[in-house]
């Protein structure tokens, strides 16, 4: 079961585009900037898309966002891009 992880510095209004060769579970988790803005400690918001090949996820606020792709496929092909606000 492959897991793909990456980190992106994003701004509020940006859209992350994730494309996968198979249906998978996609999670975006905000890291340290949420704590600085008084939202939470540790990880901030967690945005999730389940059982999809393609996801367009709007980013609510500026921060370092971790992208996690969880797939049942052993040979997952993927791309992660973003559209600036």
C-alpha positions as a Markdown table, in Angstrom:
| # | Residue | x | y | z |
|---|---|---|---|---|
| 1 | Unk | 0.0 | 0.0 | 0.0 |
| 2 | Unk | 1.9 | 3.1 | -1.2 |
| 3 | Unk | 1.7 | 6.4 | 0.6 |
| 4 | Unk | 2.8 | 9.6 | -1.0 |
| 5 | Unk | 3.7 | 12.6 | 1.1 |
| 6 | Unk | 4.7 | 16.1 | 0.2 |
| 7 | Unk | 4.6 | 19.6 | 1.8 |
| 8 | Unk | 3.6 | 22.8 | 0.1 |
| 9 | Unk | 3.6 | 26.5 | 1.2 |
| 10 | Unk | 0.2 | 27.8 | 0.1 |
| 11 | Unk | -1.9 | 30.9 | 0.5 |
| 12 | Unk | -5.6 | 31.2 | 1.2 |
| 13 | Unk | -7.5 | 30.9 | -2.1 |
| 14 | Unk | -5.0 | 28.6 | -3.8 |
| 15 | Unk | -6.4 | 25.4 | -5.2 |
| 16 | Unk | -4.4 | 22.1 | -5.0 |
| 17 | Unk | -5.0 | 19.7 | -7.9 |
| 18 | Unk | -4.2 | 16.1 | -7.2 |
| 19 | Unk | -4.5 | 13.5 | -10.0 |
| 20 | Unk | -3.9 | 9.8 | -9.4 |
| 21 | Unk | -4.0 | 6.7 | -11.7 |
| 22 | Unk | -6.2 | 4.9 | -9.2 |
| 23 | Unk | -8.9 | 5.9 | -6.7 |
| 24 | Unk | -7.3 | 6.9 | -3.5 |
| 25 | Unk | -7.8 | 8.8 | -0.2 |
| 26 | Unk | -6.3 | 12.3 | -0.2 |
| 27 | Unk | -5.6 | 14.3 | 3.0 |
| 28 | Unk | -4.3 | 17.9 | 3.3 |
| 29 | Unk | -3.2 | 19.0 | 6.8 |
| 30 | Unk | -2.0 | 22.4 | 7.8 |
| 31 | Unk | 1.1 | 22.5 | 9.9 |
| 32 | Unk | 2.7 | 25.3 | 11.9 |
| 33 | Unk | 1.0 | 28.5 | 10.6 |
| 34 | Unk | -2.4 | 27.4 | 12.1 |
| 35 | Unk | -0.7 | 27.5 | 15.5 |
| 36 | Unk | 0.6 | 31.0 | 15.0 |
| 37 | Unk | -2.8 | 32.3 | 13.9 |
| 38 | Unk | -4.3 | 30.9 | 17.2 |
| 39 | Unk | -6.4 | 28.1 | 15.5 |
| 40 | Unk | -4.9 | 24.9 | 17.0 |
| 41 | Unk | -1.6 | 23.4 | 18.2 |
| 42 | Unk | 0.2 | 20.8 | 16.1 |
| 43 | Unk | -1.8 | 20.2 | 12.8 |
| 44 | Unk | -4.5 | 22.7 | 11.9 |
| 45 | Unk | -7.3 | 21.9 | 9.6 |
| 46 | Unk | -7.5 | 18.6 | 7.8 |
| 47 | Unk | -9.2 | 18.5 | 4.4 |
| 48 | Unk | -10.0 | 15.0 | 3.1 |
| 49 | Unk | -11.2 | 13.6 | -0.3 |
| 50 | Unk | -12.0 | 9.9 | -0.3 |
| 51 | Unk | -12.1 | 7.4 | -3.2 |
| 52 | Unk | -11.3 | 9.8 | -6.0 |
| 53 | Unk | -8.9 | 9.8 | -9.0 |
| 54 | Unk | -8.8 | 13.6 | -9.2 |
| 55 | Unk | -9.3 | 16.2 | -6.4 |
| 56 | Unk | -9.5 | 20.0 | -6.5 |
| 57 | Unk | -9.0 | 21.3 | -2.9 |
| 58 | Unk | -9.4 | 24.9 | -2.0 |
| 59 | Unk | -7.0 | 26.2 | 0.7 |
| 60 | Unk | -8.7 | 28.3 | 3.3 |
| 61 | Unk | -5.7 | 30.1 | 4.7 |
| 62 | Unk | -1.9 | 30.6 | 4.4 |
| 63 | Unk | 0.4 | 27.9 | 5.8 |
| 64 | Unk | 2.6 | 24.9 | 5.2 |
| 65 | Unk | 0.2 | 22.1 | 4.0 |
| 66 | Unk | 1.1 | 18.4 | 4.0 |
| 67 | Unk | -0.4 | 16.4 | 1.2 |
| 68 | Unk | -0.9 | 12.7 | 1.9 |
| 69 | Unk | -2.1 | 10.2 | -0.8 |
| 70 | Unk | -3.1 | 6.8 | 0.5 |
| 71 | Unk | -3.7 | 4.2 | -2.2 |
| 72 | Unk | -4.4 | 0.5 | -2.5 |
| 73 | Unk | -2.5 | 0.3 | -5.8 |
| 74 | Unk | 1.2 | -0.8 | -5.8 |
| 75 | Unk | 2.1 | 1.2 | -8.8 |
| 76 | Unk | 0.4 | 4.5 | -8.2 |
| 77 | Unk | 1.1 | 7.3 | -10.7 |
| 78 | Unk | 0.3 | 10.8 | -9.4 |
| 79 | Unk | 0.7 | 14.5 | -9.9 |
| 80 | Unk | 0.3 | 17.3 | -7.4 |
| 81 | Unk | 0.0 | 20.9 | -8.7 |
| 82 | Unk | -1.6 | 24.1 | -7.5 |
| 83 | Unk | -3.4 | 27.0 | -9.0 |
| 84 | Unk | -2.5 | 30.3 | -7.3 |
| 85 | Unk | -5.3 | 32.5 | -6.0 |
